[in-house]
């Protein structure tokens, strides 16, 4: 069977620093896969390689069986790979409505239409409106993003990735910085994604990882250290020593 | 939580509102037209303002919407002026034909040089655009057989506009002609910036990294707007050549690139009318200062520029945004205080 996402001997070197070391990872279709590891283990570098922000030094990346190693970042989105950023990457002056309309419009290939007014695009406006409802951003509809409270910005960050209707969604610490009472709101939205959307989650919060993921990969010093079910990883003595020991 | 249909209505209303023609826009056009009758002795300077406004609008398209800085935008202005001038001198003397021809030639040149601004930092872009303008200025200077070299291009004889309206001594038809061109180009630009394409340009300016991650291919979008901006600048140059029947090598000089940037800084970027507002303020200020202090007007312009940038261009010049800001801030405060 083809995997949703697969890497083969993926490496990334910055000078003498090996940020990603020979990672061969397979994520099954529809999986809820978590990537964990101590700070500096290369989790974000791996996400950047997968999405095309960085070019690997060696190795291959396959999306649904097709080699996308050389595919530019903006084309990977069209192929069904979408992501959120650990630090919000939003459009400061756009309102959430505009940002979502942009993302939906690009998905529909309408981004280069220069003559049709946005206001005539009812299908896109309505879809943006339903996303605003779903992400509890309705009240913030017309407020510039930079004026929104952080929790709302974080929700928009995820909403933008989901507006692309990804088949594989990479979430880089989606709950980071979100006030405790909003965390479950964020994760609830991620859990409510259709089962055929594959989700790869990077997260520090172990409660969250254990409650969300069905498989876990542990990264240490750029390399894949261990992979298994939640049960296996949470009871693995080596993982406990290396990683969980720091937190628990 | 709001019901879905209600949100749709909110969203549709808000988008329509943000696209609506504002009262001050209408007022501006009414004044511009009224000036034909009310200021018959000032039509030459009004024509000059209109041409400068078109040139600044052209720069606003790339600077205000796509975030591309340029220190050589006069390359397109000058090229358009020469193209229109040479066409009128040697081949076709009908102005609108010349206007379109100039736009086409400048657009072609803009398209060819757009790859220079695709990547790189602001500094790279400043230097490459600056370099292109310098190159072109030297070419125009050396090709005296075609351009008249340092003496400028003279002998431009124009037939009536569309065969109907002759350029008169008072510059009345010239002003109307320039104003119509400004109106048409503003209409097109307005349509463009309120389209999905316009939204994607602003996105590229605000956050190129995120833009890539929602699937925007920056290259084509930037090439297209840069080319269009060059067309606009070329048409502004053509208008100058046609209304003055002369092309001075000065059209490619550095000070023109700097001037148009200054105009846009004064008027504000990213709302389409910055060029118009800036051109009016700049031209009137320059004329007034050069009468009051003929030798030191540049000094005052410089001082004003520094003040503008220090006080904050946005705060001082984006007056439409300023009017909306209070309401927006209030809404945000309410949102923040709302119990979660």
Contacts between the chains, C-beta under 8 A, distances in Angstrom:
chain1	res1	chain2	res2	distance
A	51	B	213	6.7
A	52	B	212	7.9
A	53	B	209	7.5
A	53	B	212	7.9
A	72	B	212	8.0
A	72	B	217	7.9
A	73	B	212	4.5
A	73	B	213	6.7
A	74	B	211	7.9
A	74	B	212	4.7
A	74	B	213	7.7
A	74	B	215	5.1
A	74	B	216	5.9
A	74	B	217	5.0
A	74	B	218	7.6
A	75	B	215	7.6
A	75	B	217	7.8
A	77	B	212	7.9
A	77	B	213	6.4
A	77	B	214	6.2
A	77	B	215	3.6
A	78	B	215	5.3
A	82	B	213	7.3
A	83	B	213	6.0
A	85	B	210	7.5
A	85	B	213	7.8
A	89	B	207	5.8
A	89	B	209	5.5
A	89	B	210	4.0
A	89	B	213	7.1
A	90	B	207	6.8
A	90	B	210	6.7
A	91	B	202	7.5
A	91	B	203	5.6
A	91	B	206	4.3
A	91	B	207	5.4
A	91	B	210	6.8
A	92	B	206	6.0
A	92	B	207	7.6
A	93	B	202	7.4
A	93	B	206	6.0
A	94	B	202	7.4
A	94	B	203	7.3
A	94	B	206	6.9
A	95	B	14	7.6
A	97	B	11	5.4
A	97	B	14	6.3
A	97	B	15	7.1
A	98	B	199	6.4
A	101	B	15	7.6
A	101	B	196	7.8
A	101	B	199	6.9
A	102	B	196	7.6
A	102	B	199	5.1
A	102	B	200	6.4
A	102	B	203	5.4
A	102	B	214	6.7
A	103	B	214	4.5
A	105	B	196	4.4
A	105	B	199	7.1
A	105	B	200	7.6
A	106	B	200	6.9
A	106	B	214	5.3
A	106	B	215	4.6
A	106	B	216	5.7
A	107	B	214	7.7
A	107	B	215	6.7
A	110	B	196	5.0
A	111	B	196	5.4
A	111	B	197	6.6
A	111	B	199	8.0
A	111	B	200	4.6
A	111	B	215	7.9
A	111	B	216	6.1
A	111	B	221	7.7
A	112	B	196	7.6
A	112	B	197	5.5
A	112	B	200	7.6
A	112	B	220	6.9
A	112	B	221	6.9
A	112	B	224	7.7
A	113	B	195	5.9
A	113	B	196	5.0
A	113	B	197	5.9
A	114	B	191	7.7
A	114	B	192	5.1
A	114	B	195	5.0
A	114	B	196	8.0
A	114	B	197	4.0
A	114	B	198	7.2
A	114	B	224	7.8
A	115	B	191	6.1
A	115	B	192	7.6
A	115	B	195	6.2
A	116	B	195	5.8
A	116	B	196	7.0
A	117	B	19	5.9
A	117	B	191	7.1
A	117	B	194	5.2
A	117	B	195	6.2
A	118	B	15	5.5
A	118	B	19	6.8
A	118	B	194	5.8
A	118	B	195	6.5
A	118	B	196	6.3
A	118	B	199	6.4
A	119	B	12	7.3
A	119	B	15	4.6
A	119	B	16	4.6
A	119	B	19	4.9
A	119	B	194	7.5
A	121	B	196	7.0
A	122	B	12	7.0
A	124	B	196	8.0
A	125	B	8	6.9
A	125	B	11	5.0
A	125	B	12	5.3
A	125	B	15	5.9
A	126	B	8	4.9
A	126	B	11	7.5
A	126	B	12	7.9
A	128	B	11	6.1
A	129	B	4	6.9
A	129	B	7	4.2
A	129	B	8	4.3
A	129	B	10	7.2
A	129	B	11	4.2
A	129	B	12	8.0
A	130	B	4	5.8
A	130	B	7	7.3
A	130	B	8	7.7
A	132	B	7	5.9
A	132	B	11	7.1
A	133	B	1	6.7
A	133	B	2	6.7
A	133	B	4	5.7
A	133	B	7	5.2
A	136	B	1	7.0
A	138	B	1	6.8
A	138	B	2	4.8
A	138	B	7	5.1
A	138	B	10	7.4
A	139	B	2	7.9
A	139	B	335	5.9
A	139	B	338	7.1
A	140	B	335	5.9
A	141	B	7	7.4
A	141	B	10	5.9
A	141	B	11	6.3
A	141	B	14	6.4
A	142	B	10	7.9
A	142	B	14	4.9
A	142	B	331	7.3
A	143	B	328	6.6
A	143	B	331	5.5
A	143	B	332	5.2
A	143	B	335	6.3
A	144	B	328	6.6
A	144	B	332	8.0
A	147	B	328	6.8
A	147	B	329	7.1
A	147	B	332	3.8
A	148	B	332	7.1
A	148	B	335	7.2
A	149	B	335	7.0
A	149	B	336	5.2
A	151	B	340	7.6
A	152	B	335	7.6
A	160	B	210	7.4
A	160	B	214	6.3
A	161	B	213	7.7
A	163	B	214	7.4
A	164	B	214	6.0
A	164	B	215	6.6
A	179	B	340	7.6
A	181	B	340	6.0
A	182	B	340	6.7
